[in-house]
Amino acid sequence: MNVFSHGGDLKSLAEEACRPERDILDFSVNLRPEGMPEFIVSALWKAMENAVPYPSPDAADLRELAAVHYGLPSGCFVFGNGANELIHALPRALNLKQAVIPEPAFSEYRLACLRHGTDVLSIRTEERNSFLPSLCRLEEQAADGSAVFLANPSNPSGSLLDAAALRRAVQSRPEVLWIIDESFMDYAEGAESLLREAALLPNLAVLRSLTKFYGMAGVRCGFSICAAPLAERLRQSLPAWNVNAFAAEAAKAVLKHPSSWADRERARNRERRDDLFRRLSSLPGAAVLPSEANFLLFRLAGAPHGLAARLLKKYGIALRDCSNYPGLETGGWFRSGVRTPEEHALLAEALRAELAGNGPSIIRKSPRPALMIQGTCSDAGKSVLTAALCRIFLQDGYRVAPFKAQNMALNSGVTALGEEMGRAQIVQAQACRIDPDARMNPILLKPHSNTGSQVIVMGRPVGSMDAREYFTAKRRFWPDVCKAYDSLADEYELICLEGAGSPGEINLKSADVVNMNMARYARARVLLAGDIDRGGVYASFLGTWMTFAPWEKELLAGFVVNKFRGDPDLLAPAHSYMRNRTGKPVLGVIPMMRDINIPEEDRATLPPGHGEHGKHADCLDVAVVMPAHVSNFTDFAPLAGGGAGRPAPPGADTGGMGKSGPGHSARH
């Protein structure tokens, strides 16, 4: 047993599970499930400008900003390469002879002391107190000149110490250094921190981590607050430039960002933690300890030996086995990070199956193979590419079906069951040689003004909404979308999904049901298509990629250049650039193809140029009046084609709300 092992080692977990890292559902680590928030990602991009010169050798600029943020002297701050660097620096800076560590506890406290040669006095805590130590006992047993390591909230239980009692203990034993690790304090709503006391009391050091709450463990940044003389000793024990330019910029972004973001994040974590608590508590023989952090410690009576290893190998679910914590060696103790309710359900079902001896169960079965075409913009060719891939996969012997969660289309059609759906998905169904089905397009928007649409769900109208109303309401339709997709996935071997508009539309991301959120639900690989005929296609690829969160980048398989005229070999330098900059390849170049017989989706006018091939003397002159919001104008496509056999114009779509063209009158 490795006493000093940690969760979150994806490489080792993937090797043990014999799965790719992306297929590991990791509950063993306590990080923000969504990864870094956008304001930190932006800060890291800006940090590229400061990557060449040396950063401040002792993070002086960070200390000054932190001083303004917390209203404390800058000399009281010490920044490190994560809070862990400071944990290891403290015994060295103090030449510490003895440390008192209530256990179970974060293993790095013990490791830091042992590496320095510091004697460790372990004081065991009890489950009935949520493994919180008795502060009176610590006061009694800590020798003069020793240090006491405490986590608040505690690790691994997540419980909070009483701030007033802790403050009294620190003041009553001034000859003892109290090291309070508040790495998870950002999650504790309304909890009292000892940050301000640490700047005044010579025997108190408070540690803070920025990696957990802000999802940037790989960036590594943390800080300590203590009285200026102790802070100076701590800085002297650290190497110069220990905080790199990227970590410094991320920390500055945190210190400058409004507190409202943190308030929302705390509230969301509380809701998710409560959900996980309920699910774990419902397991047979479960005892779950209350927590104020982003993890839960729980015991499973009668848990089979090697339960965590079995979860990893059978289901790809990583759970923290706590048997390497001193004090938790026996008794079936585990710790789970807080993730999303959907992921909590998978964990609970897997645990229930293993406890009942029924594993492996059908949960988290391999997903139905799925490929999604998204675009850098509307009219990038998503509908046509999806239809083409549907027919290609069919020819390759797969039973394939199309799917688009949300479609905006004035050109709709009706299925044999009387369900209304977008015309593009009807064509894609025809490419699959299957009957159109409203499940293939569960949400259809039919614009009736510049800002409003009729909303159709599963083929039936549910009313009209303006853009703002629908933006708020569409998450209500998400269960319908998921149910429709799951039903199709159960019937077909492969699903070809189509996105809408662009996944890089920042204003739509929070309520997305059709692009990356849908890809994540389907566990689909994503191809991002761009229209090179418009120009700037590689900039649009790169710009879209830059808006992606880490999980979105993981889903992206590569790029597709569409509507190219010329020799594709000339594009090789651009393709190398994209691979080097993003790590994703350009997987295909599609030539410009005219006169594709795919009906229009959302264009309210006939494209310029159609029908201008010349009028024959023996042809009838037909005029078509096109109002601003006209349905099924593709019925006139044969007329625009100039006669029998001439194809209709290509399709298009949008991810926005209320997009439509101006009125148009055409004579052909």
Secondary structure, DSSP 4 states (H G I P E B T S, - for coil): --TT--S--HHHHHHHHTS-GGG-EE-SS-S-TT-S-HHHHHHHHHHGGGSSS---TT-HHHHHHHHHHHTS-GGGEEEESSHHHHHHHHHHHHT--EEEEEES--HHHHHHHHHHT-EEEEEE--GGGTTPPPHHHHHHHPPTT-EEEEESS-TTT-PPPPHHHHHHHHHH-TTSEEEEE-TTGGGSTTPPP-HHHHTT-TTEEEEEESTTTTT-TTT--EEEEE-HHHHHHHHHTSPTT-S-HHHHHHHHHHHHS-HHHHHHHHHHHHHHHHHHHHHHHTSTTEEE---SSSEEEEEETTPPTTHHHHHHHHH-EE-EEGGGSTT-SSS-EEEEE---HHHHHHHHHHHHHHHTT--S-STTPPPPPEEEEEESSTTSSHHHHHHHHHHHHHHTT--EEEE-SEEE-SSEEE-TTS-EEEHHHHHHHHHTTS---GGGSSEEEEESSSSEEEEEETTEEEEEEEHHHHHHHGGGGHHHHHHHHHHHHHH-SEEEEE--S-TT-HHHHTT-SSSHHHHHHHT-EEEEEEEGGGS-HHHHHHHHHHT--HHHHHHEEEEEEEEE-S-GGGGHHHHHHHHHHHS--EEEEEEP--S-----SS-SSPPTTTT-S---TTSPP-EEEE-SS-S-GGGGHHHHTTSTTPPPPPP---SSSS-----EEEE-
